Amino acid sequence: MSARLKNAFLEMALIPESHIAGIVVHASKLDLEKIKQAISMFPGSEIHAISPEGKMVVTLEADRSGVLADQIDAIHAMQGVYSASLVYQHHEDVAALDEEIRNEPDASKLY
């Protein structure tokens, strides 16, 4: 690999990013409390809703997509978890989060 290509990869890796994932976790009702506590230990995690059947709506936030993937894998591997399904994933450069968004009155001009 050329030095120029290595430098380009290094620059990309150093750009601060923000990743958000929405997941649905289906778990045993018997293990629900233990699973809730374990999920809440992940930095950037939040449990938004829990159904009586053991389904949870969870968001995870991290600075890299690999961290999110590792967290989802860890949740899926927990005792009593039937599934942990990725429903939504978004990322942006942290600098883009500070950009002002114009208020366009004409919806046809929004992309």
C-alpha positions as CSV (number, residue, x, y, z in Angstrom):
1,M,0.0,0.0,0.0
2,S,1.4,3.4,-0.9
3,A,2.2,6.0,1.7
4,R,-0.4,8.3,0.2
5,L,-3.2,5.7,0.6
6,K,-2.1,4.9,4.1
7,N,-2.3,8.6,5.0
8,A,-5.8,8.8,3.5
9,F,-7.0,5.9,5.6
10,L,-5.4,7.4,8.7
11,E,-7.1,10.7,8.1
12,M,-10.5,9.0,7.7
13,A,-10.0,7.0,10.9
14,L,-9.2,10.2,12.8
15,I,-12.4,12.0,11.8
16,P,-14.7,12.1,14.9
17,E,-18.0,10.3,14.1
18,S,-21.3,9.7,15.9
19,H,-23.1,6.5,15.3
20,I,-26.6,5.7,16.4
21,A,-28.4,2.3,16.2
22,G,-31.9,1.4,16.9
23,I,-32.5,-2.2,17.9
24,V,-35.3,-4.4,19.0
25,V,-34.4,-7.0,21.6
26,H,-36.7,-9.9,22.3
27,A,-36.0,-11.6,25.6
28,S,-37.3,-14.1,28.1
29,K,-39.7,-12.5,30.6
30,L,-37.9,-14.4,33.3
31,D,-34.5,-12.8,32.5
32,L,-35.8,-9.3,31.6
33,E,-34.6,-7.4,34.6
34,K,-31.1,-8.9,34.4
35,I,-31.0,-8.1,30.6
36,K,-32.2,-4.5,31.2
37,Q,-29.4,-4.0,33.7
38,A,-26.8,-5.4,31.4
39,I,-27.9,-3.3,28.5
40,S,-27.9,-0.2,30.6
41,M,-24.2,-0.8,31.4
42,F,-23.2,-0.1,27.8
43,P,-22.0,3.5,27.3
44,G,-24.5,5.4,25.2
45,S,-27.3,2.9,25.6
46,E,-30.9,3.8,26.3
47,I,-34.0,1.5,26.7
48,H,-37.0,3.4,25.4
49,A,-39.8,0.9,25.8
50,I,-40.5,-2.6,27.1
51,S,-43.5,-4.7,26.3
52,P,-45.1,-7.3,28.6
53,E,-43.9,-10.0,26.1
54,G,-40.3,-9.1,26.7
55,K,-39.6,-6.9,23.7
56,M,-37.4,-3.9,24.2
57,V,-36.7,-0.8,22.0
58,V,-33.1,0.2,22.5
59,T,-30.8,2.8,21.1
60,L,-27.0,2.6,21.2
61,E,-24.6,5.4,20.5
62,A,-20.9,5.1,19.8
63,D,-18.1,6.8,18.0
64,R,-17.5,3.9,15.6
65,S,-19.8,1.4,13.9
66,G,-17.6,-1.5,15.1
67,V,-18.4,-0.6,18.7
68,L,-22.2,-0.8,17.9
69,A,-21.7,-4.2,16.1
70,D,-19.9,-5.5,19.2
71,Q,-22.6,-4.3,21.5
72,I,-25.3,-5.8,19.4
73,D,-23.4,-9.1,19.3
74,A,-23.0,-9.0,23.1
75,I,-26.7,-8.3,23.7
76,H,-27.6,-11.2,21.4
77,A,-25.3,-13.5,23.3
78,M,-26.8,-12.7,26.7
79,Q,-28.6,-15.5,28.5
80,G,-32.4,-15.2,27.9
81,V,-32.1,-13.0,24.7
82,Y,-33.9,-14.6,21.8
83,S,-32.9,-11.9,19.3
84,A,-31.3,-8.5,18.9
85,S,-32.3,-7.0,15.6
86,L,-30.8,-3.9,14.0
87,V,-33.7,-1.7,12.8
88,Y,-32.0,1.6,12.2
89,Q,-28.4,2.8,11.9
90,H,-27.1,6.3,11.2
91,H,-23.8,8.0,11.3
92,E,-22.4,11.5,10.8
93,D,-19.2,13.3,11.3
94,V,-19.3,15.1,14.6
95,A,-18.6,18.4,12.9
96,A,-21.8,18.0,10.8
97,L,-23.9,17.8,13.9
98,D,-23.0,21.5,14.7
99,E,-24.1,22.7,11.2
100,E,-27.2,24.9,11.2
101,I,-30.1,23.6,9.2
102,R,-32.1,26.2,7.3
103,N,-35.9,26.3,7.9
104,E,-37.3,25.8,4.3
105,P,-40.9,26.8,4.0
106,D,-41.2,24.9,0.7
107,A,-41.0,21.2,1.3
108,S,-40.2,20.5,-2.3
109,K,-36.8,22.0,-1.9
110,L,-35.9,19.6,0.9
111,Y,-33.8,16.6,0.0
